[in-house]
Amino acid sequence: MRAFLESDTGFYYVIGLFTIGVFLVALAALAVVGPAGIGAVELGGLVVGFLVFMLVYFVSMAVQRLEERDGS
């Protein structure tokens, strides 16, 4: 695990997974604490926006890996 975290790409993957975990915990907390819960429209907007964000995040990591291969 330590060797995985020593690489830039491995570190970014762990941070991405951590971000997804925080998002899921926040959604659960919002559903429990919010007086009206989460409406379908709000939930859809949050999830779609977050998925687009994560897509861009993981695509940028893939591009970084491709750039590292070209530089070697």
Residue pairs with C-beta under 8 A, 6 or more apart in sequence:
3 10
4 10
4 14
5 11
5 14
8 64
9 61
9 64
9 65
12 57
12 61
12 64
13 61
16 54
16 57
16 58
16 61
19 54
19 57
20 54
23 50
27 38
27 43
27 46
30 38
31 37
31 38
38 46
